[in-house]
Amino acid sequence: MQANLLDITSTAWHAALERCSHDCHHTPAWLKTAERSERGRAFAVHVTNGTHELLVPFVRRELTDDLWDATSPYGYGGPLLSTGAPPDFADTAFRAMVQMLREAGCVSCFLRLPSCSTRTGRVRWGSCSSRD
């Protein structure tokens, strides 16, 4: 499992969006505008096992010289999984994301979840569940 922090200029961010069902709230352009309202710097966490991907857009807000928090920008962004990713990948990828954020100095993470309706079939994020 490989986890990386991506800035808004990263080609990997755009490439991951091509493999995930997403909307405007996941794009670097949306995150760039969120930098001002959230008072921070846009980035995304990208986790992959070489077959499946997790992409989670955030805004990083500095707390001290070496500690920071991460928040989802306002809107219906939240985590994205590549098409066909199994539930066990999501669990493993989230654990890898949390570990990487901790090691990078993130002390708090606020994650908004998308609405329960989805275009891609059944999705589960905690207690949120829906079907087309």
PyMOL commands that set and color helices and strands:
alter all, ss='L'
color gray80, all
select helices_A, chain A and resi 11-18+24-26+28-38+87-103
alter helices_A, ss='H'
color red, helices_A
select strands_A, chain A and resi 2-7+41-48+53-62+68-71+80-81+106-110+123-125+128-130
alter strands_A, ss='S'
color yellow, strands_A
deselect
rebuild
show_as cartoon
